[in-house]
Amino acid sequence: MTAEFLTDTALDGLPHGFFTRNGGVSGGNFASLNCSLSGKDDAAAVARNRALAMDAIGLEPGKLSGLTQVHGAAVVHVTAPISLDARPQADAMVTDRPGLALGIVTADCGPILFADRSAGVVGGAHAGWRGAVGGILEATIAAMEALGAKRENIAAVVGPCIRQPSYEVGPDMRDAALAAGPDAARFFAPGRREDRWQFDLAGYCAARLRAAGAGIVSIVQADTLADEARFFSHRRNTLAGGGPIGHQLSAIALPQ
């Protein structure tokens, strides 16, 4: 059994993966590579799934750290693996320690993986619209700089997330994005219903990363809502009536 994952050439040479929902041991709504620590899936199955993911990219399962993600802008500096019962409330991690895996879980929000190879610093961030508007991407770059990274040397990759054709939003969300910067208007296309818009989350994240000075910015071409065979999607689950849902993992580390 092999955990399925996507990579990006911007991160070549670094252990990393944007995992899909395939190649795990969970069943039902969690089938099959559910890596969420906060859902209602069997804990042993989740542990096995996370170990399978680490095995797939050549990392030690015990070196994987995660967060209690809260759609904020806090960043954690990781110097040793974070235990499952001590996960801080934050939405990004950075490290300069080889072999430590930074794990972000998503089910429509954007997982962003960062690396400055020359400085030996990597990062991972969880960016839904609230986090992106609130500055989580810029905060991650700043935290990497504090460890010796240079903005112009940072590669940042926006992983699989809900894409514009699938992502209908209301006026409250659009107003919040425009309040943070009027240029955000270009990421909203007319919606299919009155007073609704289609939001380009991946494009918005990429633009903020470029504006923050990241040297290389890339987007993985995948839509979590549209591709049910490969990805969990919170919006798709909600439209279908709700219930338990799994989350996919994205992870990065410095080579041992």
C-alpha positions in Angstrom: 0.0 0.0 0.0 1.4 3.4 -1.1 0.1 6.8 -0.1 -0.5 8.9 -3.2 0.9 12.4 -3.4 1.7 15.2 -5.7 5.0 17.2 -5.9 6.2 20.4 -7.4 9.4 21.1 -9.3 9.9 24.3 -7.2 10.6 22.0 -4.3 12.8 19.4 -6.1 15.4 17.8 -3.9 13.4 18.3 -0.7 11.2 15.6 0.9 7.7 16.9 0.3 4.3 15.8 -0.8 0.8 17.1 -1.3 -1.1 14.0 -0.4 -4.4 12.9 -1.9 -7.1 10.9 -0.2 -5.8 7.7 -1.7 -3.5 5.0 -0.4 -4.6 4.7 3.3 -6.5 2.4 5.5 -9.5 4.4 6.6 -13.0 3.5 5.4 -16.4 5.1 4.9 -16.4 8.9 4.6 -12.8 8.9 5.7 -11.6 6.6 2.8 -8.8 6.2 2.6 -5.8 8.4 3.5 -7.5 10.5 6.2 -4.7 12.3 8.1 -6.8 14.6 10.4 -6.2 14.3 14.1 -9.4 16.1 15.1 -12.1 14.1 13.3 -14.1 11.1 14.3 -12.0 8.5 12.4 -10.4 5.6 14.2 -7.2 6.9 15.9 -5.2 3.9 14.9 -6.2 4.2 11.3 -5.2 7.9 11.3 -1.8 7.0 12.8 -1.3 4.4 10.2 -2.3 6.8 7.4 0.2 9.5 8.7 2.9 6.8 8.9 2.2 5.7 5.3 2.5 9.3 4.1 5.8 9.8 5.8 7.1 6.5 4.4 6.1 7.6 0.9 8.4 10.6 1.0 11.2 8.9 3.0 10.7 10.4 6.4 10.3 9.0 9.9 6.7 8.9 11.0 7.7 10.0 14.5 9.2 13.2 13.1 5.9 14.5 11.8 4.5 17.6 13.6 1.0 19.1 13.3 -1.0 22.0 14.6 -4.5 22.8 15.9 -5.4 25.0 12.9 -7.6 27.9 13.7 -7.7 30.1 10.5 -5.3 32.7 12.2 -1.9 34.1 11.5 0.3 32.5 14.2 3.5 30.7 13.2 5.3 28.1 15.3 9.1 27.5 15.2 9.6 23.8 15.4 12.8 22.5 17.0 11.6 19.0 17.9 8.6 16.9 16.9 5.3 18.2 18.4 3.4 15.5 20.3 -0.2 14.9 19.3 -1.5 16.1 22.7 0.6 19.3 22.6 -0.3 20.8 19.2 -0.4 24.6 19.5 -3.2 26.7 18.0 -1.5 28.1 15.0 -1.7 27.9 11.2 1.9 27.7 10.1 5.3 26.1 11.1 8.9 26.7 10.2 12.1 24.8 11.0 15.8 24.7 10.2 16.2 21.2 11.7 16.9 18.4 9.2 14.4 15.5 9.2 11.6 17.3 11.0 8.4 17.1 8.9 5.9 19.9 9.0 2.4 18.7 8.3 -0.7 20.7 7.3 -4.1 19.2 6.9 -6.8 20.6 4.5 -10.1 19.8 2.8 -10.5 22.9 0.5 -8.2 25.4 2.2 -4.8 26.0 0.7 -1.8 24.1 2.0 1.4 26.1 1.2 4.8 24.6 1.4 7.9 26.9 1.6 11.7 26.3 1.3 14.9 28.3 1.2 17.4 25.6 0.2 20.4 27.8 0.6 19.5 28.9 4.1 18.2 25.4 5.1 14.8 26.6 6.2 11.4 25.2 5.3 7.8 26.1 6.2 4.2 24.9 5.9 1.1 27.0 6.2 -2.7 26.5 6.2 -4.5 29.3 4.3 -8.2 29.4 4.0 -9.6 32.8 3.0 -9.5 34.1 6.6 -5.9 33.1 7.1 -4.8 34.4 3.7 -6.6 37.8 4.3 -5.3 37.9 7.8 -1.6 37.6 6.8 -0.6 34.0 7.5 1.5 33.8 4.3 3.5 36.9 5.1 3.9 35.8 8.7 5.4 32.5 7.6 7.9 34.2 5.3 8.9 36.5 8.2 9.3 33.5 10.5 11.6 31.9 7.9 13.6 35.1 7.7 14.1 35.0 11.5 15.8 31.6 10.9 18.1 33.0 8.2 16.1 32.7 5.0 16.0 35.4 2.4 12.7 36.3 0.8 14.1 36.3 -2.7 15.4 32.7 -2.2 12.1 31.3 -0.9 10.1 29.0 -3.1 6.4 28.8 -2.1 4.0 26.3 -3.6 0.2 26.5 -3.2 -1.1 23.0 -3.1 -4.5 21.4 -4.0 -7.4 23.6 -2.8 -10.8 24.6 -3.9 -10.5 26.5 -7.2 -12.5 29.4 -8.5 -15.1 27.6 -10.6 -16.1 25.6 -7.4 -15.8 28.4 -4.7 -18.9 30.5 -4.4 -18.6 33.2 -1.7 -20.9 35.9 -0.3 -20.5 39.6 0.3 -19.1 39.3 3.8 -16.1 37.3 2.6 -15.6 39.7 -0.4 -15.9 42.7 1.8 -13.2 41.4 4.2 -10.8 40.7 1.3 -11.3 44.1 -0.3 -10.8 45.8 3.1 -7.4 44.1 3.3 -6.5 45.4 -0.1 -8.7 46.8 -2.9 -6.6 44.9 -5.5 -8.2 41.7 -4.3 -11.2 42.6 -6.6 -9.4 40.8 -9.5 -9.8 37.5 -7.7 -13.6 37.6 -7.7 -15.6 36.6 -10.7 -19.4 37.1 -11.1 -21.2 34.3 -9.3 -24.0 32.2 -10.6 -26.4 33.8 -8.2 -27.2 37.4 -7.3 -24.9 38.8 -4.7 -22.4 35.9 -5.0 -18.9 35.7 -6.4 -16.5 32.9 -7.4 -13.2 33.4 -5.5 -9.8 32.4 -6.8 -8.2 31.3 -3.5 -5.1 29.9 -5.1 -4.5 33.0 -7.2 -5.0 35.2 -4.2 -2.5 33.3 -2.1 0.0 33.3 -5.0 -0.4 37.1 -5.5 0.2 37.7 -1.8 3.3 35.5 -1.8 4.7 37.4 -4.7 3.9 40.7 -3.1 5.7 39.6 0.0 8.8 38.9 -2.0 8.9 35.2 -2.4 11.4 34.4 -5.2 9.5 31.4 -6.7 5.7 31.0 -6.5 3.9 28.0 -7.9 0.4 26.6 -7.9 -0.5 22.8 -8.0 -3.3 22.5 -10.6 -6.0 20.6 -8.7 -9.5 21.4 -7.5 -10.4 19.6 -4.3 -14.1 20.0 -4.7 -14.3 18.9 -8.3 -12.0 15.9 -8.0 -13.8 13.7 -5.5 -11.7 10.6 -6.5 -8.6 12.2 -5.2 -9.5 14.8 -2.6 -11.6 15.4 0.5 -13.6 18.6 0.3 -15.5 20.4 3.1 -17.6 22.3 0.6 -18.6 19.2 -1.3 -19.4 17.5 1.9 -21.6 20.4 3.1 -23.5 20.5 -0.2 -24.1 16.8 0.1 -25.7 17.2 3.6 -22.7 17.2 6.0 -21.4 14.5 8.3 -17.9 13.2 9.0 -15.2 14.1 6.6 -11.5 13.3 6.2 -8.6 15.7 5.5 -5.5 15.3 3.3 -2.0 16.0 4.5 0.7 18.2 2.9 4.2 17.9 4.4 7.8 19.1 3.9 11.1 18.6 5.6 14.8 19.3 5.2 16.8 16.2 4.1 18.4 14.3 7.0 
